[in-house]
Amino acid sequence: MLGASMAGAGHSEGPEGSGAVLLEPAPGSLLVGELWHPDPSTLTGQQARQVLTDVVAMRSFLAAVEALAVERVRLACEEEARRADEASAGSRAQRFGGDVGRALAVSEVAVAEGIGERAAARLLDAAESLCGVQLAVLDRLEAGMLTEAHARVITDETATLPEAAAGEFGIECLRRLETRTGRRRSPAEFRAAVRSLRERLHPDSIRARRARAEKDRGVWVKPEPDGMCTLSAFLPAEVGLAAFNRVDTLARSRRDADPEEARTLPQLRADALAATLLGSAQDGSEGSVGEIPVPAAEVVVHIPIGTLLGPEEEPGVLEGYGPIDAATARALAVAAPTWQRLLDSADGVPLSLGRAAYRPSKGLRRFIEYRDGICQFPSCTCPARRAEADHIVEWEHGGTTSAANLQLLCRKHHALKSLGLWQAERLEANPDGGAGDLHWTSPLGGHAVAGPLGREFGSPRRRQSPQNDPDPPPF
């Protein structure tokens, strides 16, 4: 009952005079029971520390319950995908090009927990392992004898093991949870011990595992605050190390060549990487870590005309990142090899082609890309420029090719909607006249709301006029 009561949304005072907090399940929850504990602000430091220990045990229990629930969702989604495939005679499922049941389960878990789909996919992998070959690990987790972090180490390190070996390996991992002196290993220590054990006992050669792992190589960018981002890459070890050594050598040579260089070594490495990728660095030259050139290709920036011409300082929007300062937006615009105008409906953008054409025109597509910004499925952040145009009310059911009836979905979520596994409905337009949000319904009864990014066209100060000002000044 411990974990069940902790997941409730409400709380109130506990037994009279106890100064305790009582946690209860939210209305409509399937959870049963209640939990109360002393208000931590009234406890001694030693007692409060004990509360932290209790919380860890509760998290372990909840992680076990979560794994069981996620696994049940996966099985239910596989059944829904099978029904959809039979209903469409397999014709639409072929377009998907993947495991429809798993993709549906990932979307269900992501929306239900309010997390990204990568995190949801990791939850699915861990749950399938814990509820399958790693039942011994699940039992320890449910009893609070194993932390969620330790359990994650085991599921991660056994993910690529053959099923016949994974269960026995998991039990061997549990034996390594403590040192010979009985000390519990920290999650970081435990991962190092388990990884070493895995390398020794893995039935496949490291060459074969390397060949499989190389298929997952890639490069990602993560937006960060204040106009920055993190660029990361998953590469073969020798390639990644060689790349780092190269930028390190360039950075150190620059520092050695100029005793008055003010940049730190990490800053010089970052500038060397940027200069090399953007084509300005010369191999081993002293000037290879100089001024970073303004990107002149493969960058999309939206900039209000007032900002472009200089009088205003409204931020621009860097596609795939977000708002950037006006000066950077102007510099990118000056370096841009091509320009495209994006006008609102009053200036002639065809916001509706009715039933005259199935595919949107270039102008309409460009308008929707800017309006939506990203895939319109909840929790998905795929850039709109890589997404597919979708009729919310399907074309064959009388839907029109209009801005109000079009949305942009990545290929995966477009396929799930086309298969009838997720249903979308456009809500009423926003008060500012922008397109309404989208209400999504899943085959398991889940509901979520997504919608356009709500970008504005031009400066808000310039668009507002005294005639439509809801609260005009008193003069």
N, C-alpha and C positions, 0 to 999 in steps of 0.2 A: 504493500500500500504506500510505501515511502515515496517512490518516484511518481506514482499516479497523482497524488495530491499536490506535488510540487509543480505540476504543469498547468495548474489552474491559473486563470487570469485575475481572480479577485483576491483581496485580502482584507482582514478586519482584525479587531482585537481578540486575543485568545481568552482563556479562562479568566474570570473576574479577579483583578488584583495581581495577575501574573506578569503584566507588562509584556505579554507575548504577542507575536504576530501569527495570525491564523490564515493559512493559504487554502483556498477552496477552488474546485474545478469551475471553469467558466460555463455559462448556460449553453446547453447543447453538446457539451463534451461527453465523450464516452468514458472518461475517467471517473473513478469512484473513490471516495474517501476524502480525508482532509489531514492537514499537517499543521502543527503549531510549534514554534520554537521561541525561545526568549529573544527579545529585541536586542540585537548585538550592541546597540549603543548603551545598554544598561549593564553590560558584562565587563568583567575584568579582562585584561589582555590575554591571560591564559585560557579563560573560557571562550573568548572570541576566536582564539586559535583553534580550539576544539570544534567550533562551528565550521571553520574552513575544512577541517578533516572530514566532518560529516557531509559537507557539500560535495567533496570529491567522491565519496561513496555514492551519493545520490546521482551524480553525473554518470558514474559507471552504470548504475542500474538503468537510468534513462537511455544511455547509449545502447544497452542491450535491447530494451523495448523498441527503440528506434530502428535497430537492425531488423528485428522481427517484422515490424510494420512495413519497412521499406521492401523487404523481401516479398511480403504479401502483395504490396502494390505492383511489384514487378510481375508476379504471376498473373494478377488480374489484368494487367496491361497486355501481356502476351495473349490472353484469351480474347480481349477486345480487338487486338490487331488481327487475330485469326478470323474473327467474325467479319471484320471490315474487308479482309482479303477475299473471303468467300462471297460477300455481297457484291464486290466489284469484279469477280471472276479473275482476280489477280492482275487485271490490266493496269490499274493505278499504282498498285504496290510495286510493279516493276520499275516505275519511274523513280521510286524512292532510292533504290540502290543500296539498301542497308537493312539492318534489323529493325523493322517497324515497331515491334513490341518493346524493344529496349529503348528506342528513341521516345516512344510514348511514355514509358516509365520515367525516363530522365526528366521529361517536361512536367509530369505530374509531381514528382518529388521536388523539383525546383520551385514550382509555383506554390505547392503546399507549405514549404519551409521558407519561402522568400529568399532563396539563394540562387547563385548562378548555376548554369547547367554543367560546368566542369566540376563544381563542388558536388552537385547532385549525382553526377556519374561516378565520382569517387565513393559516395555513400552507397550507391548500388553495388559497386564492386566489393566493398567491404561487407555489406550485408549478405551478399550471395556467398561469400567465403565463410562468414561467421555462422550462417544458418546451414552451411553445407559441410565442408571438410573440417572446419574449425569450431565444431560444437564444444570442444573442451575449453577453448578460449571464451566462447560465448557464456558458458556456465560460470567461469571465474568472473567475467565482467558483470553478469547479472547479480552475483553474490557480493559485489563490491570489493573483490579480492584482487582486481586488476584495473588499472586506470584506463580510460579511453585512449590516452596517448600511447600506452604500452600495447594495447590491442591493435592500434593502427599500425604500429611497427610490424607486427606479425602479419597482418593482412597485406601490407605493402610488400614486404619481402617475400611472401609466398605467392604473390599474384601471378608470376610467370612460371611457377613450378608445375610440373605435370600433376594432375589431380591425385594420382596414385601415391605421390610422394609428399603432397602438401600437408595432409593430415598428420602424418608421423613427424614431419618437420615442425609443425606448429606445437606439438607436444614437447619436442626437444627444445624449442624456443622457451617454453614455459619453465623448463628446468634451468635455463640460463637467466631467468628473471632476477635471481639473487646470486651474489658472489659466494665463494666457498666459505666466507666468514659469516654469511647470512645477511649481508647488507643488500637492500633493494637497489638495483641499478636505476639511475635516472633514465628517462626516455632516450636521451642522446647516447648515453653509455650502452643502453640496451640495443639500440639500432646498430651501433658499431659492432657489438658482439654477435648479433643475429646476422648481420651482413657478412661478417667473416665466416660464420658457420655455413651460411648459404653458399658461399664461394667454394667451400671444401666439399659440401655434400650434394651440390646440384648435379643431377644425372646428365644434363646436357653440357657440352663443351662450351667454354667461354666464347669461342669463335662463332658457334651457332647462335648463342644468345646475343652477341654483338650484332650479328646480321639482322636479327629480329628487332632489336632496340633501335637500330639506325633508321627504321621506317618511321619512327616517331619524331625524327629531328625537325626542328622548326625555329622560327623567330617570332617573338611577340613584343608588343608594345603596351605599356600600362600607363595611362594618364596619372600624373601626380599634381599636387597643388602648385600654385604660383607659376604657371607656365612651363612646368617641367614634366618629364616622363621617364619611365624606366624601360630600357631596351634590353631584352634578354634573349638568349638563344640556347637551344638544346642540341649539342653537337657531339661527335665522337671526341673522346678525351684528348687525343693528341692534336686534333684540329683546334679545339677550344683553347688548349694550353698554348699552342703556337700563336694563335691570334692575340691572346693576352700578352705573350712575350713580345710580340711585334709592337703593340701600342706602348708597352712599357719601355722598350728600347728607344722608340721615337721620343717619348716623354723625357726620359733621362738624358738623351743627347741634347734636347732643347735646353734643359735645365743646366747642363754642364757648359753649353756654349754661351749662355748668357747669365753671368753671376747676379744680375739685377732682376732676373725673372721673378715676378711676384706670385705667379700661380703655384699652388701646391702640386705635389706629384699626382694625386688622384685627379685634380682638375686638368693637368696636362695629359693624363691618359685619356680622359673623356674627350678633350679637344683633338687629340691625335686620332682617336677612333672616328670622330665625326669628320675630320678633315680627310681621312683615308677613304671613308665610305662615299663622301661627296666628291671625291676626285681631285682634291687640291694638294694632297701630300705627295712629296717626292721621296722615293725610297732612300731612307737614311740621311736625307739632307737636313741641315741645321734649321731650315725654315719650314720644315714639314708640319710643325704644330703652331702655325701662325693663326691669322684671323680665319674663322670658319666662314665659308662662303654661304650666301643666302640661297637656299634651295630653289632651283629653277624648274623643277619637273616633279611629277608624281605627288604634288601637294595641292589640296583643294582648300581654298580659304574663302569664306563668305564675308563680305565687308560692305557696310552701308555706304552709300554714295557720299554722304556728308563726312564720314571718316576718311574715305579715299581722297577727297579733295582737300582735307586738312582742317576746316573750321571746327569740326566736332571730334570728340575723343571717344565715341561709342566703340566698345570692343568689337573686334571681328570674331569669326568662328572658324577655327582650324578643324577641318573635317577629320573625324576619328579621334579628336582630342577634346575640343570645347572652346570656351572663350579665351582669346589672347588679347594683349594690349594693342592699342591703335597703332603705335609706331611699328611693331612687328608685323601687323596686318598690312600696313602700307608698304613695308619693305618686300614682303612676299608678293604683293600685287604688282609692284614695279618689275619684279623678276619673272612674273608669270609669262610663259610663252603664248598662252591663249587666254581669251576672256569670254565669258558667257554672261549675258544679262538675265536676271531673274526678276520678272515683273509680276505685280499682282493682277487680279482679274480686271480691275478698272483700266489697266493698260494693255489688255488684249490677250492675256494667256487663256487658251481654251480650257476652261475648267471642266467642260463636259463635251463628250463626243456622242452622247446618247447611245443609240443602238446602231449608229452609222459605222462604227469600227470597233473591233475587239481589242486591238492593241492601242495603248495610249500614244499620242504623238510625242515627239521629242520635247516640245515645250511643256506638255502636261506631265510627262515623266520627270522632267527636271524640277518642276514645281513640287511634285509629290516627294521627290528625294529630299528637297530642302525642308519641306514641312515635316515629314516623318523622322528623318535623321538616322533612325536605326530600324531594324526589324521590329514590326509591331506586335510580336508575340511577347507575353510577359516574361521578364528575366533575360531576354535575348538582347545582345548588344552588337549584332552583326551590322556593319555600316550599310546604310540604305543603298549606296551605289553598287553594292554587291548582291543586293536582294532582288527578288522577282516581283513583278506587279501582279496583284491578286484582286479579283472582284469579290468584295465581301458577300454580296448577293451574287451567286454564280451566274455567269453569262447565260448558261443554258436554262436558268430559272428566271430569266428576264432582267438580270442585272445590267446596269448601264456602265459605260466607260466614262466615269466622271470622278472628279476629285473626292466627292463625298463617298463614292462606292468603291474607291480603289485604296489599297494599302500595299505596303512593301513588306514582304516576308522573305527570310532566308530560305534556301532550297528545302531544308529539312522541315521547317514549320509550315511552309507552303504545302508540302506533301502531306503532312499530318492533317491539315485542314481539308485538303482535296479528298482525302480518304474518309472524311466525315468523322474523324476521331476527336477533333476539337472544333467547336462552333464559335463563330465570331459575329457580333452584332454592333453596329455603329450607334453610339448613344447620341443624344441631342447635342447640337453645336454649342460650343463654349460661349459664355457671355460676350467675349471680345470678338465673336464672329468666326473664330478658328474652328477647325474640324473637331468634332466630338471624340471622346475617348472610345475605346473598343472594349466591349464586355465579352470575355471568353468563358466557355463552359466545356469542361472535360468529360470524357465518357464515364469517369468515376464520380461525377457530381461536383467536381471542384469548380470554383468561380474565381476569376481574377480580372483586373482591369489594366489595360495598357493604352498607349496612345501616342500621338505625335509629340515631338519635343516642344512644340509651342513656340517655335522661332517667329520673331516678328520681322516684317518687311520694312526696312528703313528705320529711322530714328523715331522712338516713341514721342519725343518732344515735337517733332515736325509733323507727325501724323495727327496729333490731337488738335482740334480747332475749338474756338469759343462756342460754336453752334452745338457741338456734341459733348461739351464738357459737363459732366453730371453735377459739378459743384463750382460754378463760375466765381471768380473773385468779386468782391463787393465794390466795384467801381466801373 
